[in-house]
């Protein structure tokens, strides 16, 4: 196999791959071995059918199998090269003892400049965040540890209701008996087991019909008690009940402040990395071919049409021209991001470590609520999922590297300013 660049326009290359007689014979011999293993031919011993007989019996199909093997060899030749898109087979010519394949690849374009040192990331002040963290945590702890006052009146929003219930299937078989549980009647909780308890008193009986996976169940519920939840005032005595390690409100606040500082550091680090990634393309200039941009847009349109969403997207963007312009801008942003992340990773030897991938798979398993071994099997058997996980890890590591160059500014009233910026963008 020989490769020859026949044209290049910026990052787009067309390469002619040539196969000689030896390459063709190697492909043909591979096909003969596979066919001999797969088929038995009348008049020949198993596995002993010669090549010339195979060619006659399979005719044009034999030639097509040769083409497929040569195309696979071409794709294998380029699979380890760091290309943006491709390789695409543009033409294929097989003539007797030689073959020529024209291959198109879109390499990562040249990075003309980066200006990450001009990037400014605004974050809230540590004091502001920690104070809010302490305030919110104390509120949560008090909400989770209310004083319960039994009441005879019907249950209202905010009350706690204790129940004992049986569960029967549609045949009347008892699946659970005298199962005890308790529910806080939050307004936003729309589960029947909550909404149907509103207005009920101690001693009341409730039946609820539920359906899961096309199977019907009957819940027979006895209300054991209704309790008013009273959120206590924070005192030294209450602080001790909220956390056994503290002896006063002051100690509780000091402990929560330390937790808040650590939480802020983790949040800030993650926020800065995500901000850097979201603004990356604004601080990068690349010399990219229009053909690469058009290829990105065409592939996106193909996917959108396959999903039956093209007309919807055109309408959303007030016309096809606006939609295509948006796709072009999206293409440029994505190409910049992919290019600069790969470039920085390569220049600084930033790689995805096995431990990092394992942690990502663990998170994947937790998110989808499946065993870790099953998640690992899914990830490693699906190239797209594996690639996305690895790209996410690499991107975050590159963003961390870039964040060392950006200016990080702490600002007061951060949330208000964020909302103001969002309103400006919407308008």
Buried (B, 14 or more C-beta within 10 A) or exposed (E): BEEEEEEEEBBBBBBBBEBEEEBBEBBBEEBBEEBBEEBEBEEEEEEEBEBEBBBEEBEEEBBEBBBEBBBEBBBEBBEEEEBBBBBEBEEBEBEEEEBBBBBBBBBBBEBEEBEBEEBEBBBBBBEBBBBBBBEEBBEEBBEEEBEBEEBEEBBEEBBBBBBBBBBBEEEEEEEEEEEEEEBBBEEEEEEEBBEBBBEBBBEBEBEBEEEEEEEEBBBBBBBBBBBBBEEEEBEEEBBBEBEEEBEEBEBBBEBBBEEBEEBBEEBBEEBBBBBBBEBBBEBBBBEBBEBBBEBBBEEBBEEBEEEEEBEEBBEEBEEEEEBBEBBBEBBBBBBBBBBBBBBBBEEEEBEBEEEBBEEBBEEBBEEEEEEEEEBBEBBEEEEEBBEEBBBEBBBBBBBBBBBEBBEBEBEEEBEEEEEEEEEEEEE
